[in-house]
Amino acid sequence: MKNKKKIKLKEIDLSKRKKGEHPDIRENTYYLAKIYNGFYAGTFRKQWYGWNFNAVYDAGKQLWTTGLSEKGKDGWQKLYEIINIE
């Protein structure tokens, strides 16, 4: 196969979330997210309420606060930054 790209996954610590914000998330960067036991690849977009992941549902999936995550109510289980290596 031609043009095969190699990638690596860098795990993002979801416990750093606070009120929809996260210090390690950037726009125009691809991520792999495990949400409600499903895997989704996409990007985040900064909104007035915090980060919104565009790959889930029609309106995306908000990155909620750590309080909701600790109880498992917001569905976020894992998040990885997708890094292209050549």
C-alpha positions as protocol buffer text, in pm:
chain_id: "A"
residue {
  index: 1
  type: MET
  ca { x: 0 y: 0 z: 0 }
}
residue {
  index: 2
  type: LYS
  ca { x: 114 y: 347 z: -86 }
}
residue {
  index: 3
  type: ASN
  ca { x: 103 y: 650 z: 142 }
}
residue {
  index: 4
  type: LYS
  ca { x: 66 y: 447 z: 458 }
}
residue {
  index: 5
  type: LYS
  ca { x: 91 y: 675 z: 761 }
}
residue {
  index: 6
  type: LYS
  ca { x: 199 y: 566 z: 1104 }
}
residue {
  index: 7
  type: ILE
  ca { x: 38 y: 715 z: 1408 }
}
residue {
  index: 8
  type: LYS
  ca { x: 81 y: 698 z: 1781 }
}
residue {
  index: 9
  type: LEU
  ca { x: -171 y: 774 z: 2052 }
}
residue {
  index: 10
  type: LYS
  ca { x: -88 y: 1003 z: 2342 }
}
residue {
  index: 11
  type: GLU
  ca { x: -331 y: 959 z: 2631 }
}
residue {
  index: 12
  type: ILE
  ca { x: -490 y: 1279 z: 2764 }
}
residue {
  index: 13
  type: ASP
  ca { x: -555 y: 1287 z: 3138 }
}
residue {
  index: 14
  type: LEU
  ca { x: -929 y: 1355 z: 3168 }
}
residue {
  index: 15
  type: SER
  ca { x: -898 y: 1434 z: 3537 }
}
residue {
  index: 16
  type: LYS
  ca { x: -751 y: 1773 z: 3437 }
}
residue {
  index: 17
  type: ARG
  ca { x: -1091 y: 1888 z: 3306 }
}
residue {
  index: 18
  type: LYS
  ca { x: -1256 y: 2177 z: 3483 }
}
residue {
  index: 19
  type: LYS
  ca { x: -1584 y: 2335 z: 3374 }
}
residue {
  index: 20
  type: GLY
  ca { x: -1552 y: 2223 z: 3012 }
}
residue {
  index: 21
  type: GLU
  ca { x: -1188 y: 2334 z: 2985 }
}
residue {
  index: 22
  type: HIS
  ca { x: -871 y: 2125 z: 2951 }
}
residue {
  index: 23
  type: PRO
  ca { x: -509 y: 2249 z: 2934 }
}
residue {
  index: 24
  type: ASP
  ca { x: -393 y: 1979 z: 2688 }
}
residue {
  index: 25
  type: ILE
  ca { x: -664 y: 2014 z: 2419 }
}
residue {
  index: 26
  type: ARG
  ca { x: -607 y: 2223 z: 2106 }
}
residue {
  index: 27
  type: GLU
  ca { x: -813 y: 2306 z: 1798 }
}
residue {
  index: 28
  type: ASN
  ca { x: -701 y: 2161 z: 1461 }
}
residue {
  index: 29
  type: THR
  ca { x: -566 y: 1849 z: 1634 }
}
residue {
  index: 30
  type: TYR
  ca { x: -717 y: 1503 z: 1589 }
}
residue {
  index: 31
  type: TYR
  ca { x: -825 y: 1294 z: 1887 }
}
residue {
  index: 32
  type: LEU
  ca { x: -959 y: 946 z: 1949 }
}
residue {
  index: 33
  type: ALA
  ca { x: -1224 y: 940 z: 2221 }
}
residue {
  index: 34
  type: LYS
  ca { x: -1388 y: 651 z: 2402 }
}
residue {
  index: 35
  type: ILE
  ca { x: -1736 y: 769 z: 2498 }
}
residue {
  index: 36
  type: TYR
  ca { x: -2005 y: 534 z: 2630 }
}
residue {
  index: 37
  type: ASN
  ca { x: -1790 y: 237 z: 2514 }
}
residue {
  index: 38
  type: GLY
  ca { x: -1778 y: 362 z: 2152 }
}
residue {
  index: 39
  type: PHE
  ca { x: -1468 y: 502 z: 1979 }
}
residue {
  index: 40
  type: TYR
  ca { x: -1483 y: 827 z: 1781 }
}
residue {
  index: 41
  type: ALA
  ca { x: -1211 y: 1019 z: 1593 }
}
residue {
  index: 42
  type: GLY
  ca { x: -1246 y: 1391 z: 1548 }
}
residue {
  index: 43
  type: THR
  ca { x: -1143 y: 1739 z: 1653 }
}
residue {
  index: 44
  type: PHE
  ca { x: -1244 y: 1983 z: 1924 }
}
residue {
  index: 45
  type: ARG
  ca { x: -1386 y: 2328 z: 1867 }
}
residue {
  index: 46
  type: LYS
  ca { x: -1377 y: 2601 z: 2130 }
}
residue {
  index: 47
  type: GLN
  ca { x: -1726 y: 2727 z: 2218 }
}
residue {
  index: 48
  type: TRP
  ca { x: -1841 y: 2983 z: 2474 }
}
residue {
  index: 49
  type: TYR
  ca { x: -1913 y: 2701 z: 2724 }
}
residue {
  index: 50
  type: GLY
  ca { x: -1585 y: 2512 z: 2669 }
}
residue {
  index: 51
  type: TRP
  ca { x: -1461 y: 2238 z: 2434 }
}
residue {
  index: 52
  type: ASN
  ca { x: -1699 y: 2057 z: 2198 }
}
residue {
  index: 53
  type: PHE
  ca { x: -1592 y: 1731 z: 2028 }
}
residue {
  index: 54
  type: ASN
  ca { x: -1736 y: 1731 z: 1675 }
}
residue {
  index: 55
  type: ALA
  ca { x: -1739 y: 1358 z: 1602 }
}
residue {
  index: 56
  type: VAL
  ca { x: -2030 y: 1251 z: 1823 }
}
residue {
  index: 57
  type: TYR
  ca { x: -2397 y: 1325 z: 1751 }
}
residue {
  index: 58
  type: ASP
  ca { x: -2511 y: 1606 z: 1521 }
}
residue {
  index: 59
  type: ALA
  ca { x: -2418 y: 1884 z: 1763 }
}
residue {
  index: 60
  type: GLY
  ca { x: -2102 y: 1722 z: 1897 }
}
residue {
  index: 61
  type: LYS
  ca { x: -2021 y: 1618 z: 2254 }
}
residue {
  index: 62
  type: GLN
  ca { x: -1927 y: 1864 z: 2523 }
}
residue {
  index: 63
  type: LEU
  ca { x: -1626 y: 1806 z: 2745 }
}
residue {
  index: 64
  type: TRP
  ca { x: -1797 y: 1835 z: 3083 }
}
residue {
  index: 65
  type: THR
  ca { x: -1652 y: 1902 z: 3426 }
}
residue {
  index: 66
  type: THR
  ca { x: -1463 y: 1645 z: 3629 }
}
residue {
  index: 67
  type: GLY
  ca { x: -1748 y: 1623 z: 3880 }
}
residue {
  index: 68
  type: LEU
  ca { x: -1975 y: 1461 z: 3623 }
}
residue {
  index: 69
  type: SER
  ca { x: -1697 y: 1239 z: 3491 }
}
residue {
  index: 70
  type: GLU
  ca { x: -1616 y: 1093 z: 3833 }
}
residue {
  index: 71
  type: LYS
  ca { x: -1969 y: 963 z: 3855 }
}
residue {
  index: 72
  type: GLY
  ca { x: -1957 y: 840 z: 3494 }
}
residue {
  index: 73
  type: LYS
  ca { x: -2261 y: 1041 z: 3388 }
}
residue {
  index: 74
  type: ASP
  ca { x: -2107 y: 1230 z: 3097 }
}
residue {
  index: 75
  type: GLY
  ca { x: -1980 y: 920 z: 2913 }
}
residue {
  index: 76
  type: TRP
  ca { x: -1616 y: 1027 z: 2864 }
}
residue {
  index: 77
  type: GLN
  ca { x: -1393 y: 727 z: 2937 }
}
residue {
  index: 78
  type: LYS
  ca { x: -1064 y: 784 z: 2751 }
}
residue {
  index: 79
  type: LEU
  ca { x: -914 y: 1049 z: 2525 }
}
residue {
  index: 80
  type: TYR
  ca { x: -605 y: 1021 z: 2305 }
}
residue {
  index: 81
  type: GLU
  ca { x: -430 y: 1274 z: 2086 }
}
residue {
  index: 82
  type: ILE
  ca { x: -355 y: 1122 z: 1744 }
}
residue {
  index: 83
  type: ILE
  ca { x: 4 y: 1200 z: 1645 }
}
residue {
  index: 84
  type: ASN
  ca { x: 127 y: 1136 z: 1290 }
}
residue {
  index: 85
  type: ILE
  ca { x: 476 y: 992 z: 1272 }
}
residue {
  index: 86
  type: GLU
  ca { x: 647 y: 941 z: 940 }
}
